[in-house]
Amino acid sequence: MSDSKNTNISDSKIFFSIGEVAQLFDLNESTLRFWEKEFDHIQPKKTTKGFRQYTKADIEDIRMVYHLVKEKGMTLVGAKKVIHDNKRKLSTKLELLDRLTAIKEELLAIKAEIKE
């Protein structure tokens, strides 16, 4: 099964720093800044001091790019095309992947309990 990054993020936070987002996806901050230049839909807000503030929607957009580029091995050009042509379908697919991953983890936990 896929090694998809599960982006279960805190419901209480509105904004996330570039460091938090980079850690969430195990990426360098420079990669996130580069993706901002390459993908028009990744546009975090910036404070007056220039610090990036990512919303949950920004994180979902980054997740789409991450999935296509890092997990599926697509080029940036290919990822742009897929997101442009099928953003809603891709979003639905990633939600389903999250649910299936959570179910798998739950089943593995039950299996471990049974073995004890």
Backbone torsions as a table, in degrees:
resi	resn	phi	psi	omega
1	MET	NA	163.3	-176.0
2	SER	-65.7	151.6	176.2
3	ASP	-95.6	44.6	-173.4
4	SER	-62.9	139.0	175.6
5	LYS	-74.8	123.1	177.5
6	ASN	-87.3	118.1	-175.0
7	THR	-101.8	49.9	174.2
8	ASN	-72.4	106.1	-176.6
9	ILE	-111.6	157.5	-177.3
10	SER	-57.9	133.0	177.6
11	ASP	-76.3	-18.1	-175.6
12	SER	-83.1	-20.3	-179.1
13	LYS	-91.0	144.1	176.6
14	ILE	-100.0	-42.7	-177.9
15	PHE	-119.6	149.2	179.1
16	PHE	-128.2	143.6	179.7
17	SER	-78.0	165.0	178.1
18	ILE	-63.0	-34.0	177.8
19	GLY	-63.8	-43.1	179.0
20	GLU	-64.0	-42.4	-179.0
21	VAL	-68.5	-41.5	178.3
22	ALA	-60.6	-42.6	179.3
23	GLN	-66.2	-38.3	-179.7
24	LEU	-58.5	-38.2	-177.9
25	PHE	-103.9	3.1	-177.5
26	ASP	55.2	49.9	179.6
27	LEU	-121.6	161.9	171.0
28	ASN	-78.2	149.6	176.3
29	GLU	-60.5	-33.0	179.7
30	SER	-64.1	-32.8	177.0
31	THR	-64.5	-42.6	178.1
32	LEU	-63.7	-42.6	178.5
33	ARG	-63.7	-38.2	178.1
34	PHE	-64.9	-44.6	179.6
35	TRP	-61.9	-33.2	176.8
36	GLU	-59.1	-39.4	179.8
37	LYS	-71.7	-33.2	-175.3
38	GLU	-85.3	-30.3	-175.4
39	PHE	-118.1	113.2	-176.4
40	ASP	-60.3	-30.2	-175.5
41	HIS	-78.9	-8.3	175.2
42	ILE	-95.9	99.2	-177.2
43	GLN	-137.5	78.8	178.0
44	PRO	-66.0	152.0	175.4
45	LYS	-69.7	153.2	176.9
46	LYS	-123.3	138.3	177.1
47	THR	-73.8	172.8	178.7
48	THR	-61.9	-23.7	177.8
49	LYS	-89.3	-0.8	176.8
50	GLY	90.7	6.7	177.5
51	PHE	-76.0	135.3	179.8
52	ARG	-78.2	139.8	176.7
53	GLN	-126.7	108.9	-178.0
54	TYR	-90.8	135.6	174.3
55	THR	-93.5	173.4	176.7
56	LYS	-62.0	-34.6	177.5
57	ALA	-65.5	-40.2	176.2
58	ASP	-61.3	-41.8	-179.1
59	ILE	-64.6	-38.4	176.9
60	GLU	-64.6	-39.2	177.2
61	ASP	-64.2	-41.3	177.4
62	ILE	-64.7	-38.0	179.7
63	ARG	-61.3	-39.5	177.6
64	MET	-61.1	-46.2	179.2
65	VAL	-63.5	-45.6	179.4
66	TYR	-56.7	-47.8	-178.6
67	HIS	-58.7	-47.6	-176.6
68	LEU	-71.2	-42.4	-174.1
69	VAL	-84.4	-50.0	-174.0
70	LYS	-84.8	-38.7	-176.9
71	GLU	-90.2	-39.9	-178.2
72	LYS	-93.3	-13.7	177.1
73	GLY	76.3	22.5	-179.8
74	MET	-77.2	158.3	172.4
75	THR	-77.2	165.5	177.7
76	LEU	-63.6	-38.0	178.5
77	VAL	-62.8	-44.4	178.7
78	GLY	-64.0	-41.5	179.2
79	ALA	-63.8	-41.3	177.7
80	LYS	-58.9	-43.0	-178.7
81	LYS	-64.6	-46.3	-179.8
82	VAL	-61.4	-44.9	-179.3
83	ILE	-65.6	-41.9	179.3
84	HIS	-63.3	-43.0	-175.2
85	ASP	-82.0	-31.1	-169.7
86	ASN	-139.8	40.5	-175.5
87	LYS	-59.6	-44.5	-178.5
88	ARG	-64.6	-43.8	-180.0
89	LYS	-64.3	-41.6	178.9
90	LEU	-64.1	-41.3	178.4
91	SER	-61.2	-43.9	178.1
92	THR	-62.9	-41.6	179.7
93	LYS	-62.7	-41.8	179.9
94	LEU	-68.0	-37.0	175.4
95	GLU	-61.9	-44.1	178.5
96	LEU	-63.5	-41.6	178.1
97	LEU	-60.7	-40.3	176.5
98	ASP	-61.3	-45.2	-179.8
99	ARG	-62.7	-44.6	-179.9
100	LEU	-65.0	-37.8	177.5
101	THR	-64.2	-41.9	178.1
102	ALA	-64.2	-40.2	177.7
103	ILE	-63.9	-43.0	179.2
104	LYS	-60.4	-44.7	179.2
105	GLU	-62.3	-40.8	178.4
106	GLU	-63.4	-44.2	179.2
107	LEU	-64.7	-39.1	177.2
108	LEU	-65.3	-36.7	177.4
109	ALA	-66.1	-41.2	177.8
110	ILE	-64.0	-42.9	178.8
111	LYS	-60.3	-42.4	178.7
112	ALA	-64.2	-38.7	178.1
113	GLU	-64.6	-39.6	-178.5
114	ILE	-65.8	-36.8	-179.2
115	LYS	-68.5	-23.6	-177.2
116	GLU	-72.5	NA	NA
